[in-house]
Amino acid sequence: MRALKVSFAVLLATALAQAALVVVTDSVALLGDTLHNLADALTALPLAVAFLLGRRAATKRFTYGLGRAEDLAGLVVVGLIAASAVAAGYQAVARVLDPRPVEHLPLLALAGVVGFLGNEWVARYRIRIGREIGSAALVADGLHARTDGFTSLAVVGAALGAWLGIPYADPVIGMGMAVLIAMVLREAAREVFARLLDGVDPAMVERAEVALATAPGVRGVDSVRLRWVGHRQFAEAVIVTDDDATLVAAHAIAVTAEHRLRDALPRLDGVTLHVDPLSCAGPHR
C-alpha cells in the first residue's frame, strides 16, 4: 500500500506538469506521454482495492480469502496498458492527417526528461516491491511505468526531430511509442495470465521437491503443486515414509518436511502434505 501511495503521488504530479506543457507546446508525442502517466497513476486505485480485499479473512464461501482480487486487478492494469497503446497510436495518426507545428522545443525536451525520471523511479520501486511480496499485478504495474518512461524519452526525440526540421518527426515518434507499449503489454499480459492460470516458476517446484526429498524420514516425493492466490503462495505435496512409521512418527516427519519447504520457499502461506507408507506409494486419482 505504501508503494501504491508513493508512486501514485509521483506519477500524478508528473502527469499534471506535463499536461500544462502540452497546452504550451501542442506536441502529440507529449500528449501521448501525459496520457500514459495519468493512466499509470490511476492503476494504483484498482490495485489498492485489491490489496484491501486480500486482507480479509477467509470464509466458508471464499476458503482461500479474496487474494484473487489482486490477480483481477492485474487484468485491469493490462487493459490500461492496451488503452494507452491505442490512445497513443490514434493521436499520432490524427496528427499525420492534420499536421501542426511543434512549439517551445526546449520545454518539450525538458518535459520528456522529467517524465522519464519520474516513471523510471516509480517502475523500479513498484517492480522491487512486487517481486519482494510476489505480486504479479504490482510487477505489471511497474512495467507499465517503465513503458511510460521510455515514451518520455521518445518525447525528447520528437523535440530533437522538430528542431532538425524532420517532417512528421512528432507523430512518427508517437507511433513508435504505441509499438513500444504493445511490446511491454505482451510481457505484462503473459505474467498476469500465467498467474490467473496458476502458473509458477518451474524452478520453485524443483526447489520444493529437493527440500521435501532431503527431509529426514522422507523416502519419496510425489505430486508437488504450487499456486499463487494474489501474492500469497500455497503448496500441496505427497511424501512417502517407511511402512513401519507410526502415526506420530509420520506426523513428525511431515512437520520437519514442511519446515524444510518453508525455508526453501519463504513466501509460502499455507502447506498441505499427504503422507503415504512406502508400500502404498503411487499416483493418487
N, C-alpha and C positions, 0 to 999 in steps of 0.2 A: 504494500500500500504506500509506503514511503517512496519507493521508486516511481510509482504512478503519479503521486502528487508533485514530486520534484520535476519529473520530465514533462508533465502537463504544463506547469508554470513556465518552464524554459521554452517549450515549443509554442505556447500561446503568445508569449512576449515576442518571439522571433517572427511569428506569422503576422502579428499586428504591425510590427515595424516594417516588414516587407510590404504589407498592404498599403501603407502610406506611401511607399516609394513606387508602387505600381501606378498610383494616380499621377505621380510626377513624371515617370519615365515612359509610361504607356508600352511596357515590354510584355509580350505574350509569354516569353520564357520565364520572366519573373512572376507573372500571374500564375503560371502553372506551378512554380515552386511554392508560391504562397498557399495555393490550394492544397498542395501536398502537406505542408507544415500544419495547416489547420486540421486536415483530416487526421494526421498523425497525432496531434494533440487530443482530438476527440476520441481516439481509440482507447484512451485511458478510462473513459466512462464505462463502456461495457466490461472492460477488464476489472474495474473496481467493483462493479455489481457482482461479477462472477466470483471474485475473491471473498466478498462478504457472504455470498450464498454458500461458498465452500466451507465457511467456518461453522455452519450449522451442524448440529449433531445428527447422526444417523437416526432414521426412524424405521418402523416396520415396513413402510412403503419404499423408502429410499435407504436400503440397508447399507450402502456404501457412502451415504451422505450425498451432498449436492456438488461434489467436486467436478463432475462432468460439465457444469455450467462454465467452467474455465475453458474447456475444450470448445464449447459452443461459441464462447467469446472469440476464440481463435478464428472461427469461421467469419465472424464479423470483421475482424482485422483483415483477413484475406479479401473479403468483399470491398473494404475501403481501399485496399491497395489496388484492386482491379478498377474501382471507380476513379482513382487518381490517374491511372494509366489512360482510361477513356477520356477523362476531362482534359488531360494534357494534350492528347492526340487531337481532340476536337478543336481546342483553341489554336493549335498550331496550323491545322488545315484551314480554319477560318481566317487566320492571318495571311496565309498564302493567297487565298481568294480575295482578301481585302487588305493589301499591304499598307502599313503605316510606318512612318519613320520612328526610330527609337531615339529618345532624347535623354540628356543628362547621363551620359555613359559612365562617368566616374562613380556616380551614385548607384548605378545599376551594378557595376562590378563590386562595389562595397557591400551592397545588399546580398550578392551571391556569396561573398566570403563569410559574412555574418551568418547566413543561413547554413552554410556548410559546417562552421564551427559549432553552432548550436545543435544541429542534428547529429553530428558525429559524437559529440559528448553524450547526448541522450541515448544514441544507439549503443555505445559501449556500456553505459550504465544499465540499460534495460537487458541487454544480452547477458551481461555478467550476472545480474541478479536472477534472471530467468534460468540460467544454467545452474546457479547455486541451489535454487529451490526446485528445479526440474519442471519448470513451467514452459511448455511449448508455445502457449499463447503469448507470453511475455517476450520470449525469444523472437517470435514472428513480429511482434510489435517493434522490437529493436531493429530487426531487418528493415522494417518499413521506414524507420527513422534514418537508417543508413542510406536507403534509396533516396530520401529527400535530400540528404547531404550531397550525394552525387549530382542530383539535379541542380542543386545550388551552384556547384562548380560549373555546370553547363551554362548557367546564367552568366557567369564570368566570361565564358567562351562566347556567348551571344554578344556581350558588350564589346569584346575584342573584335569579333567579326564585323559588327556595325562600324566600329572605329576605323577598320581597314577598308570599309566600303564594300564588303562582300554582300551581294544581293541575297535576300531571303535568309541571311545568317540566323536571325532571331527565330523564325518559325521552323527552320530546318533543325536547329538545336532543340527546339521544343518537341519535334517528332522523335529525336534521339532520346529525349528524356522518357517519352512514352514507352519506347522499346526497352530502355534500361529498367523501368519499373516492372514491365512484363517479365523480365528475366528474374528479378527478385521475387515477383509474385509466384513463379514456379517453385522456387526454393521454399518459400513460406508455406505455400499450399501443400507441398509434399510432407513437410513436418507436421502440420496441423492435421491433415487427413490420416497420416500414419498413426497419430496418437488416437484419433477417433476410432480407428480400426484395431486398437490395442497393439499397435506395432511398438517394438522396443529394440534397442541396440543389441544385436546378437552377442556382442562382447559381454554384455551384462548377464546373459543367460549362461555363457561359458564360465564366468566368474562364479555364478551361483552354483553351477554343477560342481566345480572344483571345491568350493567352500563346503558343500554338503558331503562330497565324497571323502574328504580328508578329515571329517569329524570322527572322533573315537567311537567305535562300535558300529559305524555305518558300513555295510557290506555292498551296497549298491544304491544308485540314484536313478529315478525314472520320472518322466512327466514333469519336468521343471517348467513352470509357466509364470510369466511376469506380466503385469499390466499397470498402466497409469490411470488414476482417477484424478483428473486435474494435475496438481503437482505432488500428489501422494502416490506412492508405489506399493503394490501388493504382490505377494509371491505365494505360489502353491507348488508342492512337490510331493513325490512319493520316495521314501527312503526304506532301505531293506536292512534288517538286523538278523542276528543268529536266531535259529529256531528255539533255542533253549532260553532266550532272554525273557525274563518275567515282565509283566505289565509295568511294574515300577522301573525296571531297568530300561525298557524300551522308551518310557517317558523321559528318563534322564538323558538317554541318547538323543532324543528329539529336541530336548531343551538345549543341549550342547550344540547340536547341528543348527538350530535357529540362531544361537549367538554367533556362530561362525558366519552364517548367512548375513546377519545384520552388520557384521564387521566388513564383509565384502561389499555390501550394498547399503551404505549409510542412510539412504533416503527411504528405506523400507518403512511403511507404516503398519502393515499387517502381514503375518506369515501363517500359512496353514500347511502343516506337514502330516501326511498319512504314513503310518508305519506298517510295513509288511514283513512277516517272517520270511526267511530265505526260501523255504520250500513252497511258499505261495506267491513268490515274486513273479511279476509279469504285467502285461498291459491291463489297465482297468477299463472296462467297457461301460 
